[in-house]
Amino acid sequence: MRLKMLTLALALAAISLPSHGEDLLDAYRAARANDPVLSQADATRLSTGEGVNQARALLLPQVSAGLTMSQTNGGSSGGTTVVPDPNSPSGFITISNRSGHIRTRNINGTISQSVLDFSKYANLKAAHSAANAQDEVYQAALQNLYVRVATAYFGVLTSEDQLTFAKANEDAFKQQYEQSNQRFKVGLSAITDVYQAKAYYEAAKSQTITAQNTLNDAREALTQITGKPTDDLKKLRDNLPMQPPTPANQESWVKQALQTNPNLLAQRDNVHTAEHNISAARDGHLPTITANVSYGKSSSWYQNAGSSYPNRPASTTIGLTLNVPIFSGGAIQSRVRQSIYQRDAATDALEVQRRQIVRETLNYYRSVIAGIAQVQSAKSSVESGQKALEAARAGFEVGTQTMTNVLLAIQTLTSSESSYSQVRHQFILNKLLLQQAAGTADLKDLQAINALLQ
C-alpha cells in the first residue's frame, strides 16, 4: 500500500490542480501600468514626434520684437554731446550739454517668412518618417510586452512544477533509502543497496534546493515586469487544444510577417528618413528666398534739464532676401556623402531585419507543429514511466528487479514529468511568438491563453 501511495504522489505531481490565484491578464494589466520598458518606448515615441512640429515650425512665420533703452549722462558745462540716433542719416545727432542726462528708447519688430527653401521641406519629410518609425517601434514594444509577460508567467509555472517534481523525487528516494536500510537490518538486502539509495537521495535534495532557487528567480523576473510581488498563479489546465497554426502554411506566415512586422516597418521608415536627409543635404546647394517685414521707432529726451528732444517717426521696411550658397568649405558636399552612407547603413539594417524575421517566423511555425507531437509524446512518456515504476517496485519486492532498477525508474518518471511540463508551456509560448513574428500579436491572444488557465 505504501508503494502505491508513492506512485500516486508522483503521478499527481504532473497534474495542474485548480488555483484561485492571479491569472495572465492580471499580470498583463500590472505590467502595462508599471513596466518601464514600455514606458520608455512611449516617451521616445512622443519625443521623436515633436521633431515634426519643430521641422514644420521653420516653414511658418517667425516673429520677434525688441526694446532697447539707454541713458547718456551729461555735465553742467557747455559743449556738445554726440548721441546715437538710428533715424538720423548719419546714425548720430549732436546736442548741447546741459545739466542732467539723455535717455533713448528704441522699439523694433520683425516678421520673416521662408518663401523658398527646399531643404526645410525635405527635413519635414524626414521628421515624419522618423516619427512613423518610432510609432512602429512602440507597437513592437507593446507586442513584446505580451510575450515578456507570458514568458515570465509560464516561467514561474514551469519552475513551480520543477520544484514539485524535485520534492516528489526527493521524497521517493528518501523512502526508498529508508526501506533499503530496514531491509538491510533484517538481512533482506546488501549494504550496497543502502549506499546507492542514499546517494540518489542526497542528489535529489540538492536538486530540490536548486529548483527552489530557480523558482525564486522566476518570480522575481515576473515582478521585474509587473512592478509588484508575484502571488499564487493559475496553472495551465491538463487538456490543451493541440491545433496547428492557421493558416497551416508557413509561406503565408512569412508573407504576413514581411507586411506587418512592426520592427521591419520601422526599419523601412528609417530608410525613408535617410533618403529625405540626402535630399535635404543636396538642397543645401540651392538658393533660398525669405520675406521680411521690420518696424522700428526711436525717441530721445532730456531728463531734468528743462528741455526736450523730439521723437523720430517710426519706420517700416519690407523686402525679400535672396541667399545663394557659393562655397562653404566643402561642408555641404560632406553632409551629402554622410547622408548617403547613413542611407546605405539603414538599407543594410533593413535587409538584416528582413532575414531575421523570415528565420524567426519559420522557426516558430515549425516549433508549433513539432510541439503538438512533443506534448503527445511527453504525455505518453509520463504514463509509461508511472507503469514502469510500479512494475519495478513490484519486481523488487519479489526479487526480480534490483534496487538500481527502482531508482532509475523513479528518476525516469520525474524526468518525463519535467519534460511534459516544459513542452506544454513552450507550446503555448511558441504560438504567441509566431503571432509576434508575424506582427499580429494582440491582447486577444493573451485572452485566449488566459482561457486555458484554471
C-alpha positions in Angstrom: 0.0 0.0 0.0 2.9 2.4 0.8 4.5 1.8 -2.6 1.2 2.5 -4.4 0.8 5.8 -2.5 4.3 6.9 -3.6 3.5 6.1 -7.2 0.2 8.0 -6.9 2.1 11.0 -5.4 4.4 11.2 -8.4 1.5 10.9 -10.8 -0.4 13.7 -9.1 2.6 15.9 -9.3 2.3 16.1 -13.0 -1.3 17.3 -12.9 -2.0 21.1 -12.7 -4.5 21.5 -9.9 -7.1 24.3 -9.9 -5.9 27.6 -8.5 -7.7 30.8 -7.4 -4.6 33.0 -7.7 -3.5 35.6 -10.2 -4.1 34.9 -13.9 -2.2 36.0 -17.0 -4.4 39.1 -17.7 -3.9 40.3 -14.1 -0.1 40.1 -14.7 -0.5 41.9 -18.0 -2.6 44.8 -16.6 0.0 45.3 -13.9 2.8 45.2 -16.4 1.0 47.7 -18.7 0.8 50.1 -15.8 4.2 49.6 -14.4 6.6 48.2 -17.0 9.5 50.8 -17.5 10.5 49.3 -20.9 7.1 50.1 -22.5 7.0 53.5 -20.8 10.5 54.3 -22.2 9.3 53.3 -25.7 6.3 55.6 -25.3 8.3 58.5 -24.1 10.8 58.0 -27.0 7.9 57.9 -29.5 6.4 61.2 -28.1 9.9 62.8 -28.1 10.5 61.8 -31.7 7.1 63.1 -32.8 8.0 66.6 -31.6 10.6 66.7 -34.3 7.7 67.0 -36.8 6.4 70.1 -35.1 9.9 71.6 -34.9 10.6 70.9 -38.6 7.2 72.4 -39.6 7.8 75.5 -37.4 10.8 76.5 -39.6 8.3 76.9 -42.5 5.9 79.1 -40.6 6.3 82.9 -39.9 9.0 83.9 -37.4 8.1 86.9 -35.3 10.5 88.7 -33.0 10.4 92.0 -31.1 12.9 94.1 -29.1 13.0 97.0 -26.8 16.3 98.9 -26.0 16.6 101.8 -23.5 19.9 103.7 -23.0 20.9 106.7 -20.8 23.7 109.2 -21.5 24.8 111.2 -18.5 25.6 114.9 -19.3 27.7 117.5 -17.4 26.8 121.1 -16.2 29.4 122.7 -18.5 28.8 123.8 -22.1 29.8 122.0 -25.2 28.1 119.2 -27.2 27.5 115.5 -26.9 27.1 113.0 -29.7 24.1 110.7 -29.2 23.2 107.6 -31.2 20.1 108.1 -33.4 19.1 105.3 -35.8 16.6 107.6 -37.6 19.4 110.1 -38.4 21.1 109.7 -41.8 24.4 109.5 -40.1 23.2 107.4 -37.2 24.1 110.1 -34.6 23.0 113.5 -33.5 24.9 116.3 -31.8 23.2 118.0 -28.8 24.3 120.7 -26.4 25.5 119.6 -22.9 23.1 120.5 -20.2 22.7 119.5 -16.6 21.0 116.1 -16.3 21.1 113.2 -18.8 19.7 112.0 -22.0 17.5 108.8 -22.4 16.9 107.0 -25.7 14.3 104.3 -26.4 14.3 102.0 -29.5 11.4 99.7 -30.3 11.7 97.2 -33.2 9.8 94.2 -34.5 10.5 91.7 -37.3 8.4 89.2 -39.2 10.1 86.8 -41.6 8.7 84.0 -43.7 10.5 81.4 -45.6 9.3 81.6 -49.2 11.6 79.1 -50.9 13.9 76.6 -49.0 13.8 73.0 -50.4 16.0 71.7 -47.6 13.4 72.6 -45.0 10.7 70.7 -46.9 13.0 67.7 -47.1 13.7 67.9 -43.3 9.9 67.9 -42.6 9.5 64.7 -44.6 12.4 63.2 -42.8 10.9 64.1 -39.5 7.6 62.5 -40.5 9.4 59.3 -41.5 11.3 59.2 -38.2 8.1 59.7 -36.2 6.4 56.9 -38.2 9.4 54.6 -37.4 9.2 55.3 -33.7 5.4 54.6 -33.8 6.2 51.2 -35.2 8.9 50.7 -32.6 6.3 51.4 -29.9 4.0 48.8 -31.4 6.8 46.3 -31.4 7.5 47.1 -27.7 3.8 46.6 -27.0 3.7 43.2 -28.7 6.9 42.3 -27.0 5.3 43.1 -23.6 2.7 40.4 -24.4 5.5 37.9 -25.0 7.6 39.0 -22.0 4.6 38.8 -19.6 3.6 35.4 -20.9 7.2 34.1 -20.9 7.7 35.2 -17.3 4.3 33.9 -16.2 4.9 30.4 -17.7 8.5 30.6 -16.4 7.0 30.7 -12.9 4.6 27.9 -13.6 7.4 25.7 -15.1 9.6 26.4 -12.1 6.8 25.6 -9.7 6.3 22.2 -11.5 10.0 21.5 -11.4 10.1 22.2 -7.6 7.0 19.9 -7.2 8.7 17.1 -9.2 12.0 17.7 -7.3 10.3 17.4 -3.9 8.3 14.3 -5.1 11.6 12.8 -6.4 13.3 13.6 -3.1 10.5 12.0 -1.0 10.5 8.9 -3.2 14.3 8.5 -2.9 14.1 9.2 0.8 11.5 6.5 1.4 13.4 4.1 -0.9 16.5 4.8 1.2 14.7 4.2 4.5 13.2 1.0 3.1 16.6 -0.3 1.9 18.0 0.5 5.3 15.3 -1.5 7.0 15.7 -4.4 4.6 19.5 -4.4 5.3 18.9 -4.5 9.0 16.8 -7.7 8.7 19.1 -9.2 6.2 17.0 -8.9 3.1 19.3 -6.7 1.1 23.0 -5.8 0.8 24.7 -2.7 2.2 25.4 -1.6 -1.3 21.6 -1.1 -1.9 21.6 1.3 1.2 24.6 3.3 -0.1 23.1 3.5 -3.6 19.7 4.7 -2.3 21.4 7.2 -0.1 23.4 8.6 -3.0 20.3 9.1 -5.0 18.5 10.7 -2.1 21.3 13.2 -1.4 21.5 14.1 -5.0 17.7 14.7 -5.0 18.0 17.0 -2.0 20.5 19.1 -3.9 18.1 19.2 -6.9 15.3 20.4 -4.7 17.4 23.3 -3.4 18.3 24.3 -7.0 14.7 24.1 -8.1 13.7 26.4 -5.2 16.3 29.0 -6.2 15.2 28.8 -9.8 11.6 29.4 -8.7 12.5 32.4 -6.6 14.4 33.9 -9.6 11.4 33.2 -11.9 9.1 35.0 -9.5 11.5 38.0 -9.4 11.6 38.0 -13.2 7.8 38.4 -13.3 7.9 41.0 -10.6 10.5 43.0 -12.6 7.9 43.4 -15.4 4.7 43.9 -13.3 6.3 46.0 -10.6 4.6 44.1 -7.8 5.2 40.9 -5.8 4.1 37.7 -7.6 1.2 35.9 -5.9 -0.1 32.4 -6.5 -0.7 31.9 -10.2 -3.3 30.0 -12.0 -2.0 26.9 -13.8 -2.4 25.5 -17.3 -5.2 23.0 -17.5 -4.4 19.4 -18.3 -6.2 19.1 -21.6 -5.0 21.6 -24.2 -6.3 22.2 -27.7 -3.5 20.9 -29.9 -4.3 22.8 -33.0 -1.8 23.8 -35.8 -1.4 27.4 -36.8 -4.0 29.0 -39.0 -3.3 29.2 -41.9 -1.5 25.9 -42.0 1.1 27.2 -44.5 4.5 28.6 -43.5 4.8 30.7 -46.6 1.6 32.5 -45.7 3.0 33.4 -42.3 6.3 34.6 -43.8 4.3 36.8 -46.2 2.3 38.2 -43.4 5.4 38.9 -41.3 7.0 40.8 -44.2 3.9 43.0 -44.4 3.0 43.7 -40.8 6.0 43.1 -38.5 6.5 46.4 -36.7 10.2 46.1 -36.4 10.5 45.6 -40.2 8.2 48.5 -40.9 10.2 50.7 -38.5 13.4 49.9 -40.4 11.7 50.7 -43.7 10.8 54.1 -42.3 14.4 54.6 -41.2 15.5 54.1 -44.8 12.9 56.7 -45.9 14.2 59.1 -43.3 17.8 58.6 -44.6 16.6 59.2 -48.2 14.9 62.5 -47.2 18.1 63.5 -45.3 20.0 63.1 -48.6 17.6 65.4 -50.3 17.9 67.9 -47.5 21.7 67.8 -47.7 21.7 68.2 -51.5 19.2 71.1 -51.3 21.9 73.0 -49.3 23.3 73.9 -52.7 20.1 75.7 -53.8 19.2 79.4 -53.3 16.7 80.4 -50.6 14.3 83.2 -50.5 12.9 84.8 -47.3 10.4 87.6 -47.0 10.9 90.2 -44.2 8.9 92.9 -42.6 10.5 95.1 -40.0 9.3 98.0 -37.9 11.3 100.4 -35.8 10.7 103.5 -33.7 13.2 105.6 -31.7 12.8 108.5 -29.3 15.2 110.5 -27.1 14.6 113.1 -24.3 16.5 115.1 -21.7 15.8 114.3 -18.1 15.8 117.1 -15.5 17.3 119.6 -18.0 14.4 121.9 -18.7 14.4 120.9 -22.4 13.4 118.1 -24.6 14.4 116.3 -27.8 11.6 115.4 -30.3 10.7 111.8 -31.1 11.6 110.5 -34.5 8.9 109.0 -36.7 8.6 105.2 -36.9 9.9 103.4 -40.0 8.8 100.2 -41.7 10.9 98.1 -44.1 9.5 95.3 -46.4 11.7 93.2 -48.6 12.9 89.8 -49.9 16.2 88.3 -49.1 17.8 86.0 -51.7 20.6 83.8 -50.4 22.8 81.9 -52.9 25.3 79.4 -51.5 28.6 79.7 -53.3 31.2 78.0 -51.2 31.0 76.7 -47.6 34.4 75.0 -47.3 33.0 71.6 -48.6 30.6 71.2 -45.7 27.6 70.7 -48.0 29.3 68.0 -50.1 30.4 66.3 -46.9 26.9 66.3 -45.5 25.6 64.8 -48.8 28.2 61.9 -48.6 27.4 61.4 -44.9 23.7 61.1 -45.6 24.3 58.6 -48.4 26.4 56.5 -46.1 23.7 56.6 -43.5 21.1 55.6 -46.1 23.3 52.6 -47.1 23.6 51.6 -43.5 19.9 51.8 -43.0 19.3 49.7 -46.1 21.7 47.0 -44.8 20.0 47.1 -41.4 16.6 46.6 -43.2 17.9 43.5 -45.0 19.3 42.1 -41.7 15.9 42.7 -40.1 14.1 41.1 -43.0 16.2 37.9 -42.9 15.9 37.7 -39.2 12.1 37.9 -39.3 11.9 35.3 -42.0 14.0 32.9 -39.9 12.1 33.6 -36.7 8.7 33.1 -38.4 9.7 29.8 -39.9 11.2 28.6 -36.7 8.2 29.4 -34.6 5.8 27.9 -37.1 7.8 24.7 -37.2 8.1 24.7 -33.4 4.3 24.9 -33.0 3.9 22.0 -35.5 6.6 20.0 -33.7 5.2 21.0 -30.3 2.0 19.1 -31.0 3.9 15.8 -31.3 6.2 16.7 -28.4 3.3 17.2 -26.0 1.6 14.0 -27.0 4.9 12.1 -26.8 5.8 13.6 -23.4 2.4 12.7 -22.0 2.8 9.1 -23.1 6.2 9.1 -21.6 4.8 10.1 -18.2 2.1 7.3 -18.4 4.7 4.7 -19.3 7.1 6.0 -16.6 4.4 5.5 -14.0 3.7 2.0 -15.1 7.4 1.2 -15.2 7.9 2.4 -11.7 5.0 0.3 -10.4 6.5 -2.8 -12.2 10.0 -2.1 -10.9 8.8 -1.7 -7.3 6.7 -4.9 -7.5 9.6 -6.8 -9.0 12.0 -5.6 -6.3 9.6 -6.9 -3.7 9.7 -10.4 -5.2 13.4 -10.3 -6.1 13.2 -10.0 -9.9 14.3 -6.3 -10.0 17.3 -4.7 -8.4 17.5 -1.5 -6.3 19.2 0.2 -9.2 16.2 -0.5 -11.5 13.8 1.0 -9.0 15.9 4.1 -8.5 16.3 4.6 -12.3 12.6 4.1 -12.7 11.9 6.9 -10.2 14.4 9.2 -11.9 13.0 8.4 -15.4 9.4 9.2 -14.2 10.5 12.5 -12.7 12.4 13.5 -15.9 9.3 12.6 -18.0 7.1 14.7 -15.8 9.5 17.6 -16.0 9.7 17.4 -19.8 5.9 17.2 -20.1 5.5 20.4 -18.1 8.1 22.2 -20.2 6.8 21.2 -23.6 3.2 22.1 -22.7 4.2 25.6 -21.6 6.6 26.1 -24.5 3.9 25.0 -27.0 1.6 27.9 -25.8 4.5 30.4 -25.9 5.6 29.3 -29.4 2.1 30.1 -30.7 2.3 33.6 -29.2 5.9 34.0 -30.5 4.6 33.1 -34.0 2.0 35.8 -33.8 4.7 38.3 -32.7 6.9 37.4 -35.6 4.1 38.0 -38.0 3.4 41.3 -36.3 -0.2 40.3 -35.3 0.2 39.7 -31.6 -2.7 41.3 -29.8 -4.5 41.4 -26.4 -6.9 38.8 -27.7 -4.1 36.3 -27.9 -3.4 36.8 -24.2 -7.1 36.4 -23.5 -7.1 33.1 -25.5 -4.2 31.8 -23.4 -5.8 33.0 -20.2 -8.8 31.0 -21.0 -6.6 27.8 -20.8 -5.7 28.6 -17.2 -7.6 27.2 -14.2 
